[in-house]
């Protein structure tokens, strides 16, 4: 007798979930995560917000340390953090939405949307920007980048910093992570939509998903529950250097919360925001496993979608196990926090795999 495919898929999914947690009781999971993060706080001064979820339901959700050290305000799951390069997945979603609406195509040459492009960009396509395969050098690696942190700069202006630089390699030849590419994607989004980048995301991504605690960060805005960004040096905890948030628009300008990022994660399992075709495109691996704003790889033998982020005073990590609908979100307001390692170790705890408590 032939067993229905859907039945087999349901059984396999259940087995994966059981293996993933190894039937780890919620109390034991909480105890192990608490022990691990307490050690991270002791050794690496960890401070931030952590959320571990399955099927969109939190298994662990807690803030650690202080959102504001001057006023002793604690971090929570509702604390707003700058998310650095996690921004790129939202930029990719905006591009895919515009493609669905017939306003652009990812195979379009970028010269169709960029005014007076240099000849060296003639063969660069939107796809190349999304996958870091354009060859356009990343302006954040230029020697004068640190000197420009404090200067307001919209994408069209920021583009002038790298438009006359030679390509590092022919488009599509290899991968080289380029924040310049995502600045150009912001330019393209604004041209194709007729809206400012942040306005397009607000109306077409955040509002539809009820991500009411996410958006483009600005120094002037009054944001309730905003975390301050810190560094740790020989003097102890210090404010991070100021960084104007117009400068990284498209590649690192957004803020969000652990709760909002879980809403985003869950939307990527449905057609609520993006079509099935667009979601498949978002998670299709290209050079070195990079897709559209996400890395696609394996962890503990299972496929993961992940990305990290870092910007002055903040670091972030999101890891998705799509076959199991399991998510690990780590947001930190201490620049040196090892969020990539923390995310991996929290996933290891959940999966019953090996990890080590940090020690001095």
C-alpha positions as CSV (number, residue, x, y, z in Angstrom):
1,X,0.0,0.0,0.0
2,X,1.3,3.4,-0.9
3,X,1.7,5.8,2.0
4,X,0.5,9.4,1.1
5,X,3.3,11.9,0.7
6,X,1.7,14.4,3.0
7,X,1.5,11.8,5.8
8,X,5.2,11.0,5.4
9,X,6.1,14.7,5.5
10,X,4.0,15.2,8.6
11,X,5.7,12.3,10.4
12,X,9.1,13.4,9.3
13,X,8.4,16.9,10.5
14,X,7.3,15.6,13.9
15,X,10.4,13.4,14.2
16,X,12.6,16.4,13.4
17,X,11.0,18.4,16.1
18,X,11.4,15.6,18.6
19,X,15.1,15.2,17.7
20,X,15.7,18.9,17.6
21,X,14.7,19.3,21.3
22,X,15.5,15.8,22.3
23,X,12.4,16.1,24.4
24,X,14.2,18.7,26.6
25,X,11.7,19.8,29.2
26,X,11.0,23.6,29.1
27,X,12.3,23.9,32.7
28,X,15.6,22.3,31.7
29,X,15.9,24.4,28.6
30,X,15.4,27.6,30.7
31,X,17.9,26.5,33.3
32,X,20.6,25.7,30.7
33,X,20.0,29.0,28.8
34,X,20.1,31.0,32.0
35,X,23.3,29.3,33.1
36,X,24.9,29.9,29.7
37,X,23.9,33.6,29.5
38,X,24.9,34.2,33.1
39,X,28.4,33.0,32.1
40,X,28.4,35.2,29.0
41,X,27.5,38.2,31.2
42,X,30.3,37.3,33.7
43,X,33.0,36.7,31.1
44,X,32.0,38.9,28.1
45,X,29.7,41.4,29.8
46,X,26.7,40.2,27.7
47,X,23.7,42.5,27.7
48,X,20.7,42.4,25.4
49,X,17.6,40.4,24.6
50,X,17.3,36.7,23.7
51,X,14.3,34.9,22.2
52,X,14.1,31.2,21.3
53,X,10.9,30.1,19.6
54,X,9.3,27.1,18.0
55,X,6.2,27.4,15.7
56,X,6.2,31.1,16.6
57,X,5.8,30.5,20.3
58,X,8.6,31.5,22.6
59,X,10.4,28.8,24.5
60,X,12.7,31.4,26.1
61,X,12.3,35.1,26.1
62,X,14.2,37.4,28.3
63,X,16.3,40.6,28.5
64,X,19.8,40.7,30.2
65,X,21.7,43.7,31.5
66,X,20.8,47.3,30.9
67,X,19.2,49.1,28.0
68,X,20.4,52.3,29.7
69,X,23.2,52.1,32.1
70,X,22.9,55.7,33.3
71,X,19.3,55.3,34.4
72,X,19.4,51.5,35.3
73,X,16.8,50.6,32.7
74,X,16.8,46.9,32.1
75,X,16.7,45.2,28.7
76,X,13.5,43.3,27.8
77,X,12.0,41.5,24.8
78,X,10.4,44.9,23.9
79,X,13.7,46.8,24.0
80,X,14.5,48.4,20.6
81,X,18.0,47.7,19.3
82,X,19.9,48.7,16.2
83,X,20.2,45.5,14.2
84,X,23.0,46.4,11.8
85,X,23.2,44.1,8.8
86,X,20.0,42.3,9.7
87,X,18.6,45.3,7.8
88,X,19.8,43.6,4.5
89,X,17.0,41.0,4.6
90,X,14.4,43.7,4.8
91,X,16.0,45.5,1.9
92,X,15.9,42.2,-0.1
93,X,12.2,41.8,0.8
94,X,11.5,45.3,-0.5
95,X,13.2,44.5,-3.8
96,X,11.2,41.3,-4.2
97,X,8.0,43.1,-3.4
98,X,8.8,45.7,-6.1
99,X,9.5,42.8,-8.5
100,X,6.2,41.2,-7.7
101,X,4.5,44.5,-8.6
102,X,6.3,44.7,-11.9
103,X,8.3,47.8,-10.9
104,X,11.7,46.2,-11.4
105,X,13.3,42.8,-12.1
106,X,16.3,41.5,-10.2
107,X,18.0,40.8,-13.5
108,X,17.8,44.4,-14.6
109,X,21.1,46.3,-15.0
110,X,21.4,48.8,-12.1
111,X,22.0,51.6,-14.7
112,X,18.3,51.5,-15.3
113,X,17.7,53.0,-11.9
114,X,21.0,54.8,-11.1
115,X,21.5,58.2,-12.7
116,X,24.6,58.5,-14.9
117,X,26.2,55.2,-13.7
118,X,30.0,54.7,-14.4
119,X,30.8,52.5,-17.3
120,X,32.3,49.9,-14.9
121,X,28.8,49.2,-13.6
122,X,27.4,48.4,-17.1
123,X,27.2,44.6,-16.4
124,X,26.1,44.9,-12.7
125,X,22.6,43.7,-12.1
126,X,20.3,44.0,-9.1
127,X,20.9,40.3,-8.4
128,X,24.6,41.0,-8.0
129,X,24.0,43.6,-5.4
130,X,21.7,41.3,-3.4
131,X,24.2,38.5,-3.4
132,X,27.4,40.5,-2.8
133,X,28.7,39.5,-6.2
134,X,28.8,42.9,-7.9
135,X,32.5,43.5,-7.4
136,X,31.7,47.1,-6.2
137,X,34.0,47.7,-3.2
138,X,32.5,48.2,0.2
139,X,32.8,51.8,1.3
140,X,32.9,50.7,4.9
141,X,36.3,49.3,4.3
142,X,37.7,52.6,3.0
143,X,40.4,54.2,5.2
144,X,38.3,57.3,5.8
145,X,35.1,55.5,6.8
146,X,35.5,56.0,10.5
147,X,36.0,59.7,9.9
148,X,32.6,59.9,8.3
149,X,30.4,58.1,10.9
150,X,28.9,61.3,12.2
151,X,28.1,62.9,8.8
152,X,24.5,62.7,7.6
153,X,24.4,61.1,4.1
154,X,21.4,59.9,2.1
155,X,22.0,56.9,-0.3
156,X,22.4,59.1,-3.4
157,X,25.1,61.1,-1.6
158,X,26.8,58.0,-0.1
159,X,27.0,56.4,-3.5
160,X,29.4,59.2,-4.6
161,X,32.0,57.7,-2.2
162,X,32.4,54.6,-4.3
163,X,31.0,55.2,-7.8
164,X,34.3,56.0,-9.3
165,X,36.2,53.2,-7.6
166,X,37.2,50.3,-9.9
167,X,35.5,47.0,-9.5
168,X,37.3,44.4,-7.4
169,X,36.3,41.7,-9.9
170,X,33.9,41.2,-12.8
171,X,30.2,41.0,-11.7
172,X,29.2,37.5,-10.8
173,X,32.7,36.1,-10.6
174,X,32.9,35.7,-6.8
175,X,31.5,37.0,-3.5
176,X,32.8,39.9,-1.5
177,X,30.6,41.3,1.2
178,X,29.8,44.9,0.1
179,X,27.7,47.4,2.1
180,X,28.0,49.6,-1.0
181,X,25.8,47.1,-2.9
182,X,23.0,47.5,-0.3
183,X,23.3,51.3,-0.4
184,X,22.7,51.0,-4.1
185,X,19.7,48.8,-3.5
186,X,18.2,51.6,-1.3
187,X,18.8,54.0,-4.3
188,X,17.0,51.5,-6.6
189,X,14.1,51.0,-4.2
190,X,13.6,54.8,-4.0
191,X,13.7,55.2,-7.8
192,X,11.4,52.2,-8.5
193,X,8.8,53.0,-5.8
194,X,8.9,56.8,-5.8
195,X,9.2,56.7,-2.0
196,X,12.0,57.2,0.5
197,X,13.5,53.8,1.4
198,X,12.3,54.0,5.1
199,X,8.8,55.1,4.0
200,X,8.5,52.1,1.6
201,X,9.6,49.7,4.3
202,X,7.3,51.2,6.9
203,X,4.2,51.1,4.6
204,X,4.9,47.8,2.8
205,X,6.7,45.6,5.4
206,X,6.4,46.8,9.0
207,X,2.8,48.0,9.0
208,X,1.4,44.9,7.2
209,X,3.2,42.6,9.7
210,X,2.3,44.7,12.7
211,X,6.0,45.3,13.4
212,X,5.2,48.4,15.3
213,X,8.5,48.5,17.1
214,X,10.7,48.5,14.0
215,X,11.9,51.1,11.5
216,X,14.7,53.4,10.4
217,X,16.6,54.7,13.3
218,X,17.3,58.4,13.8
219,X,19.1,60.2,16.5
220,X,16.4,62.9,16.8
221,X,13.4,60.6,17.1
222,X,12.0,59.9,20.6
223,X,11.8,56.1,20.8
224,X,10.4,54.6,23.9
225,X,12.3,51.5,25.1
226,X,15.3,52.4,22.9
227,X,18.6,50.8,24.0
228,X,21.7,52.9,24.2
229,X,24.8,51.4,22.5
230,X,27.9,50.6,24.5
231,X,31.5,49.4,24.1
232,X,33.7,47.9,26.8
233,X,37.3,49.0,27.1
234,X,39.9,49.4,29.8
235,X,37.8,52.1,31.5
236,X,34.8,49.7,31.6
237,X,31.4,50.3,30.0
238,X,31.4,53.4,27.7
239,X,29.0,55.0,25.2
240,X,29.8,53.8,21.7
241,X,30.9,56.5,19.2
242,X,28.1,58.3,17.5
243,X,27.0,57.0,14.1
244,X,24.5,58.9,11.9
245,X,21.9,56.4,10.8
246,X,21.3,57.9,7.3
247,X,24.8,56.7,6.3
248,X,24.0,52.9,6.3
249,X,20.5,53.1,4.8
250,X,19.7,49.9,3.1
251,X,22.5,48.0,4.7
252,X,22.4,48.7,8.4
253,X,20.0,51.5,9.5
254,X,17.1,49.7,11.1
255,X,16.1,49.1,14.7
256,X,13.8,46.3,15.9
257,X,12.9,44.1,18.9
258,X,13.1,40.4,19.5
259,X,9.3,40.2,19.5
260,X,9.1,42.0,16.1
261,X,11.8,39.9,14.6
262,X,9.8,36.8,15.5
263,X,6.8,38.3,13.6
264,X,9.1,38.7,10.6
265,X,10.4,35.2,10.9
266,X,6.9,33.8,11.0
267,X,5.8,35.8,8.0
268,X,8.5,34.1,6.0
269,X,6.6,30.8,6.3
270,X,3.5,32.3,4.6
271,X,2.3,34.4,1.7
272,X,1.4,37.2,4.1
273,X,4.1,39.5,2.8
274,X,6.0,37.7,0.0
275,X,4.8,35.1,-2.6
276,X,6.1,31.6,-2.5
277,X,8.2,32.3,-5.5
278,X,9.8,35.4,-3.9
279,X,10.5,33.5,-0.7
280,X,12.2,30.7,-2.6
281,X,14.3,33.4,-4.4
282,X,15.2,35.0,-1.1
283,X,16.6,31.7,0.3
284,X,18.3,30.4,-2.9
285,X,22.1,29.9,-2.3
286,X,24.6,31.6,-4.5
287,X,28.3,32.2,-4.0
288,X,29.5,30.8,-0.6
289,X,25.9,30.2,0.5
290,X,24.7,33.8,0.4
291,X,21.2,34.3,-0.8
292,X,19.2,37.6,-0.8
293,X,20.0,39.2,2.5
294,X,20.5,35.8,4.2
295,X,23.1,33.2,4.6
296,X,22.0,29.6,3.8
297,X,24.0,26.9,5.4
298,X,23.8,23.9,7.7
299,X,24.1,23.6,11.5
300,X,23.9,20.3,13.4
301,X,23.0,18.6,10.1
302,X,20.0,20.9,9.4
303,X,19.5,23.7,7.0
304,X,19.6,27.2,8.5
305,X,18.9,30.7,7.4
306,X,21.0,33.2,9.4
307,X,22.6,36.6,9.4
308,X,24.6,38.7,11.8
309,X,24.7,42.4,12.3
310,X,26.9,45.0,13.9
311,X,27.0,48.7,14.2
312,X,28.5,51.1,16.8
313,X,27.4,49.8,20.2
314,X,25.2,47.0,18.9
315,X,25.4,43.4,17.5
316,X,22.7,41.0,16.5
317,X,22.2,37.5,15.2
318,X,19.2,35.5,13.9
319,X,19.2,31.8,13.1
320,X,16.2,30.0,11.6
321,X,15.8,26.2,11.3
322,X,13.1,26.4,8.6
323,X,12.3,22.7,8.5
324,X,11.5,22.8,12.2
325,X,10.1,26.3,12.5
326,X,12.6,27.1,15.2
327,X,14.2,30.5,15.6
328,X,17.0,31.9,17.8
329,X,17.2,35.7,18.0
330,X,20.0,37.5,19.9
331,X,20.1,41.4,20.1
332,X,22.8,43.1,22.0
333,X,23.6,46.7,22.9
334,X,27.3,45.9,23.6
335,X,29.4,46.1,20.4
336,X,31.8,43.4,21.5
337,X,29.2,40.8,22.4
338,X,29.9,37.5,20.6
339,X,26.4,37.2,19.2
340,X,27.3,34.7,16.5
341,X,28.8,32.4,19.1
342,X,25.9,33.0,21.5
343,X,23.4,32.2,18.8
344,X,25.2,29.0,17.8
345,X,25.5,27.9,21.5
346,X,21.8,28.6,22.2
347,X,20.9,26.5,19.2
348,X,23.2,23.8,20.5
349,X,21.4,23.8,23.8
350,X,18.0,23.5,22.1
351,X,19.3,20.7,19.8
352,X,21.1,18.8,22.6
353,X,24.5,19.3,20.9
354,X,27.8,20.2,22.5
355,X,28.6,23.7,23.7
356,X,31.0,25.2,26.3
357,X,30.3,27.8,29.0
358,X,32.6,30.8,28.5
359,X,35.4,31.1,31.0
360,X,38.0,33.7,31.7
